[in-house]
Amino acid sequence: MTRVYVCSCFGITEKQVKEHADAGACTPRQIASACKAGTDCGSCVRRIQAILGRGSCPRRELVDKGEPALSGPPAVPAAPVPALRSLSEVA
């Protein structure tokens, strides 16, 4: 079996990128969120764009609404962090 690596930095294959695309990733940024491909040296971003193509994205409406497009558990919003009033509060 021959593996075609798209991202050498993280060892991400073309098959993995296609699997993430099938799960709903429509952009290189969404692929990066799913597997880190394209987040180090960036030389694979154009290859990822080519794999994704310019076709329709089945979950584009979710992205346009600001909702997550990838399948999986829903994101949990972070709790607000209170601001410090002075450095003495840190110690």
Secondary structure, 3 states (H helix, E strand, C coil): CCCCEEECCCCEEHHHHHHHHHCCCCCHHHHHHHHCCCCCCCCCHHHHHHHHCCCCCCCHHHHHCCCCCCCCCCCCCCCCCCCCCCHHHCC
